């Protein structure tokens, strides 16, 4: 990645608060032009504090951040017109209509899109005359997004963008974010919806207690976790009859096997079932999801383990290969 390709650069980023608490502790990553990058983490992991540093809302207490090669805090007048920011909550005047709110925001936005255009983009055209206080939570998030898009930003910061939206609104927002990326917009988002990160992000970073613990594409992150095979054996067939390589550690008919060789072990299982005349009810084989990888990382960090494979699993799990 060349310097001209790098739009956001964080190096050793720290943010401390009164009393000695550090919300961000030495975070480093970069975001390329035209990339969708997701910051993930449990509550209190440091996502919003990191976003505020990147947006230039406050100065870091250590390390540095650059957006377009500039310090977004000290060079805010140069950086801000090129960025769009969607905060977790907008705090709009409740008695203004949707259109009035957009027009008010347009007055302080360079090169603002027409109000009708941006409301059409986010699916609020039919609600343009409605007062803000009458909007649903999901509609308010769409209005937040509309204001972030007013200035046709080169970089778009989205902090929990689809919270409160119904499934249709969430999918529409995903489509819009993909369209913006296709037009060259760089997007950095935080989200608690791991399906959202998996669907949108080109790359992601997982934060825990202010530190970055894993970075990569969604596929790279999930590839570090075992796949699983689940099925139920007939009552007359004990788990001990499974091939030694697939031997379940659990009692009872329901079996879960964790494996890093999904194709090979699934083939072995199916050949065994065919040769033995055993029907595997509810057979389900799949690679690890981002949610599973994220939860395993969080659980192991809380328990003090560095190895994400040595966590405690439920009593139906076979050994991990």
C-alpha positions as CSV (number, residue, x, y, z in Angstrom):
1,X,0.0,0.0,0.0
2,X,1.6,3.3,-1.1
3,X,1.2,6.6,0.8
4,X,-1.2,7.8,-1.9
5,X,-3.4,4.7,-1.3
6,X,-3.5,5.2,2.4
7,X,-6.3,7.6,3.5
8,X,-6.4,6.9,7.2
9,X,-3.3,6.1,9.3
10,X,-3.2,5.4,13.0
11,X,0.1,4.7,14.8
12,X,0.4,3.9,18.4
13,X,-2.9,5.8,19.1
14,X,-3.7,6.4,22.7
15,X,-6.6,8.2,24.5
16,X,-6.6,8.8,28.2
17,X,-9.1,10.3,30.5
18,X,-9.0,11.9,34.0
19,X,-8.2,9.4,36.7
20,X,-5.7,7.5,34.6
21,X,-8.1,5.4,32.5
22,X,-7.0,4.7,28.9
23,X,-9.8,3.9,26.5
24,X,-7.3,3.5,23.6
25,X,-4.0,1.9,24.2
26,X,-1.5,1.8,21.4
27,X,-3.8,1.1,18.4
28,X,-2.2,1.0,14.9
29,X,-3.9,0.4,11.5
30,X,-4.4,1.9,8.1
31,X,-7.3,2.3,5.7
32,X,-6.9,2.4,2.0
33,X,-8.7,4.7,-0.4
34,X,-12.0,3.2,-1.5
35,X,-12.0,0.6,1.3
36,X,-14.7,-0.3,3.8
37,X,-13.0,-0.9,7.2
38,X,-14.9,-2.1,10.3
39,X,-13.9,-1.6,13.9
40,X,-15.4,-4.3,16.1
41,X,-15.4,-4.8,19.9
42,X,-17.5,-5.3,22.9
43,X,-18.9,-2.3,24.8
44,X,-16.0,-0.4,26.3
45,X,-13.5,-1.8,23.8
46,X,-12.6,1.7,22.6
47,X,-14.3,1.9,19.3
48,X,-16.1,5.2,19.7
49,X,-13.0,6.8,21.4
50,X,-10.9,5.7,18.4
51,X,-13.4,7.1,16.0
52,X,-13.4,10.4,17.7
53,X,-9.7,10.6,17.4
54,X,-9.9,9.8,13.7
55,X,-12.6,12.3,13.2
56,X,-10.5,15.0,14.8
57,X,-13.0,15.7,17.6
58,X,-10.2,15.4,20.1
59,X,-6.4,15.1,20.2
60,X,-4.8,11.8,21.1
61,X,-2.8,11.6,24.4
62,X,-0.2,9.5,22.6
63,X,0.7,8.3,19.1
64,X,-0.7,10.0,16.0
65,X,-3.4,9.9,13.4
66,X,-3.4,11.2,9.9
67,X,-6.4,11.6,7.5
68,X,-5.3,12.5,3.9
69,X,-1.8,12.8,5.4
70,X,-3.0,15.6,7.8
71,X,-3.7,15.7,11.5
72,X,-7.5,15.8,11.7
73,X,-7.5,17.8,14.9
74,X,-4.9,20.5,14.3
75,X,-5.8,20.7,10.6
76,X,-9.5,20.3,11.0
77,X,-10.4,23.2,8.7
78,X,-8.7,21.3,5.8
79,X,-9.8,17.7,6.7
80,X,-13.4,18.3,7.8
81,X,-14.9,19.4,4.5
82,X,-13.7,16.2,2.9
83,X,-15.2,13.9,5.5
84,X,-18.7,12.9,6.6
85,X,-19.5,11.9,10.2
86,X,-22.4,9.9,11.4
87,X,-22.4,9.9,15.3
88,X,-24.2,7.4,17.4
89,X,-26.9,10.1,18.1
90,X,-27.5,13.3,16.1
91,X,-29.5,15.4,18.6
92,X,-31.7,17.1,16.1
93,X,-34.2,19.9,17.0
94,X,-37.3,17.8,17.4
95,X,-39.8,20.4,16.0
96,X,-38.1,20.9,12.7
97,X,-39.2,18.8,9.7
98,X,-36.9,16.4,8.0
99,X,-36.3,18.8,5.1
100,X,-35.8,21.8,7.4
101,X,-33.2,19.8,9.3
102,X,-31.3,19.0,6.1
103,X,-31.5,22.6,4.9
104,X,-30.2,23.9,8.2
105,X,-27.3,21.5,8.1
106,X,-26.6,22.4,4.4
107,X,-26.0,26.0,5.5
108,X,-22.7,24.8,7.2
109,X,-21.7,22.2,4.7
110,X,-19.5,23.0,1.7
111,X,-20.9,21.9,-1.7
112,X,-24.0,20.4,-0.1
113,X,-26.2,18.1,-2.1
114,X,-29.9,19.3,-2.6
115,X,-32.1,18.2,0.3
116,X,-34.4,16.2,-2.0
117,X,-31.4,14.3,-3.4
118,X,-29.9,13.2,-0.1
119,X,-33.3,12.2,1.3
120,X,-33.9,10.1,-1.7
121,X,-30.5,8.4,-1.2
122,X,-31.4,7.3,2.4
123,X,-35.0,6.4,1.7
124,X,-36.6,9.4,3.6
125,X,-38.1,11.2,0.6
126,X,-41.6,10.2,1.6
127,X,-41.0,11.5,5.1
128,X,-39.6,14.9,4.2
129,X,-42.4,16.9,5.7
130,X,-42.6,14.9,9.0
131,X,-41.2,16.5,12.2
132,X,-38.1,14.9,13.6
133,X,-39.9,14.0,16.8
134,X,-42.3,11.8,14.8
135,X,-39.6,9.7,13.2
136,X,-38.9,6.2,14.4
137,X,-35.5,5.3,15.8
138,X,-34.5,3.7,12.5
139,X,-35.7,6.8,10.5
140,X,-33.6,9.1,12.7
141,X,-30.5,6.9,11.9
142,X,-31.3,7.4,8.2
143,X,-31.5,11.2,8.8
144,X,-28.1,11.0,10.6
145,X,-26.7,9.2,7.5
146,X,-28.3,11.8,5.2
147,X,-26.5,14.6,7.0
148,X,-23.2,12.7,6.8
149,X,-23.6,12.4,3.1
150,X,-24.5,16.0,2.4
151,X,-21.0,17.2,1.4
152,X,-20.2,14.2,-0.9
153,X,-17.4,13.1,1.5
154,X,-14.3,11.3,0.4
155,X,-14.1,9.6,3.8
156,X,-17.3,8.6,5.6
157,X,-17.2,7.7,9.4
158,X,-20.2,5.7,10.5
159,X,-20.7,4.9,14.2
160,X,-23.3,2.2,14.6
161,X,-25.1,3.2,11.4
162,X,-28.0,0.8,11.4
163,X,-28.9,0.7,15.1
164,X,-32.7,0.8,15.4
165,X,-33.4,0.1,11.7
166,X,-35.7,-2.7,10.6
167,X,-34.2,-5.5,8.4
168,X,-35.3,-3.7,5.2
169,X,-33.7,-0.4,6.3
170,X,-30.5,-2.2,7.3
171,X,-30.2,-3.9,3.9
172,X,-31.0,-0.7,2.1
173,X,-28.2,1.0,4.0
174,X,-25.8,-1.8,3.2
175,X,-26.6,-1.3,-0.5
176,X,-26.0,2.4,-0.2
177,X,-22.6,1.9,1.6
178,X,-21.6,-0.5,-1.2
179,X,-22.6,2.0,-3.8
180,X,-20.6,4.7,-2.1
181,X,-17.6,2.4,-2.0
182,X,-18.0,1.7,-5.7
183,X,-17.9,5.5,-6.3
184,X,-14.6,5.7,-4.5
185,X,-15.7,6.7,-1.0
186,X,-13.6,5.3,1.9
187,X,-15.8,4.1,4.8
188,X,-14.8,3.4,8.3
189,X,-17.6,2.0,10.5
190,X,-18.2,0.6,13.9
191,X,-21.0,-1.9,14.4
192,X,-22.4,-4.4,16.9
193,X,-24.0,-6.4,14.1
194,X,-21.3,-8.9,13.1
195,X,-23.4,-9.9,10.1
196,X,-23.1,-6.3,9.0
197,X,-19.3,-6.3,9.2
198,X,-19.1,-9.7,7.5
199,X,-21.4,-8.4,4.6
200,X,-19.7,-5.0,4.1
201,X,-16.1,-4.9,5.3
202,X,-13.2,-5.4,3.0
203,X,-11.1,-5.6,6.2
204,X,-11.8,-5.3,9.9
205,X,-10.1,-4.9,13.3
206,X,-11.2,-6.3,16.6
207,X,-10.6,-4.2,19.7
208,X,-10.6,-5.4,23.2
209,X,-10.0,-3.1,26.3
210,X,-8.5,-0.5,24.1
211,X,-6.1,-2.7,22.2
212,X,-6.2,-4.1,18.7
213,X,-6.1,-7.9,18.9
214,X,-6.8,-9.0,15.3
215,X,-6.9,-7.4,11.9
216,X,-7.7,-8.9,8.5
217,X,-10.4,-9.6,5.9
218,X,-13.5,-11.3,7.3
219,X,-12.4,-14.5,5.6
220,X,-8.9,-14.3,7.2
221,X,-10.4,-13.8,10.6
222,X,-12.9,-16.7,10.3
223,X,-10.2,-19.0,8.9
224,X,-8.3,-18.8,12.2
225,X,-11.2,-20.6,13.9
226,X,-12.3,-24.2,13.4
227,X,-15.3,-25.2,11.3
228,X,-18.0,-27.4,12.7
229,X,-20.0,-30.5,11.8
230,X,-23.2,-31.3,13.7
231,X,-25.5,-34.2,13.5
232,X,-27.6,-36.6,15.5
233,X,-26.8,-40.4,15.7
234,X,-29.6,-43.0,15.8
235,X,-30.3,-44.1,19.4
236,X,-28.7,-47.5,18.8
237,X,-25.4,-46.0,17.5
238,X,-23.1,-44.7,20.3
239,X,-20.6,-41.9,19.5
240,X,-17.8,-44.4,20.2
241,X,-18.5,-46.1,16.9
242,X,-17.4,-43.0,15.0
243,X,-13.9,-43.2,13.3
244,X,-11.2,-42.5,15.8
245,X,-10.3,-39.2,14.0
246,X,-13.9,-38.0,14.5
247,X,-14.5,-39.5,18.0
248,X,-16.9,-37.4,19.9
249,X,-16.1,-36.5,23.5
250,X,-19.7,-36.1,24.4
251,X,-22.4,-38.5,25.7
252,X,-25.8,-38.7,24.0
253,X,-26.8,-38.8,20.3
254,X,-26.2,-35.1,19.4
255,X,-22.6,-34.7,18.1
256,X,-20.6,-31.6,17.3
257,X,-17.1,-31.9,15.8
258,X,-14.8,-29.0,15.5
259,X,-12.3,-29.3,12.7
260,X,-9.7,-27.3,10.7
261,X,-10.1,-29.8,7.8
262,X,-13.8,-29.4,7.0
263,X,-13.8,-31.0,3.6
264,X,-11.6,-34.0,4.5
265,X,-13.4,-34.8,7.8
266,X,-16.9,-34.4,6.3
267,X,-15.9,-36.8,3.5
268,X,-14.6,-39.3,6.1
269,X,-17.8,-39.0,8.1
270,X,-20.1,-39.5,5.1
271,X,-18.1,-42.5,3.9
272,X,-18.3,-44.0,7.4
273,X,-22.1,-43.4,7.6
274,X,-22.6,-45.0,4.1
275,X,-20.5,-48.1,4.9
276,X,-22.2,-48.5,8.3
277,X,-25.7,-47.8,7.1
278,X,-26.1,-45.0,9.6
279,X,-28.4,-42.1,8.9
280,X,-27.1,-38.8,10.2
281,X,-30.1,-36.7,11.2
282,X,-29.9,-32.9,11.1
283,X,-26.5,-33.0,9.4
284,X,-25.0,-29.5,9.2
285,X,-21.4,-28.6,8.2
286,X,-20.2,-25.0,8.0
287,X,-17.1,-22.8,8.3
288,X,-16.8,-20.6,11.3
289,X,-18.8,-17.3,11.2
290,X,-17.4,-13.9,12.1
291,X,-19.7,-14.0,15.1
292,X,-18.2,-17.2,16.4
293,X,-14.7,-15.9,15.9
294,X,-15.5,-12.7,17.6
295,X,-17.2,-14.3,20.6
296,X,-14.4,-16.8,21.0
297,X,-11.8,-14.0,21.0
298,X,-13.8,-12.0,23.6
299,X,-14.4,-15.0,25.8
300,X,-10.7,-16.1,25.8
301,X,-9.5,-12.5,26.5
302,X,-11.8,-12.3,29.5
303,X,-10.6,-15.6,30.8
304,X,-7.0,-14.6,30.3
305,X,-6.2,-17.1,27.5
306,X,-4.2,-16.0,24.4
307,X,-5.0,-19.2,22.5
308,X,-8.5,-18.8,21.0
309,X,-8.8,-22.6,20.6
310,X,-8.6,-23.5,24.3
311,X,-11.9,-22.1,25.5
312,X,-14.6,-24.0,27.3
313,X,-17.2,-25.5,25.0
314,X,-20.6,-27.1,25.5
315,X,-20.9,-30.8,26.4
316,X,-21.8,-31.9,22.9
317,X,-18.5,-30.9,21.3
318,X,-16.0,-33.3,19.9
319,X,-12.3,-32.6,20.0
320,X,-10.9,-30.0,17.6
321,X,-8.6,-31.4,15.0
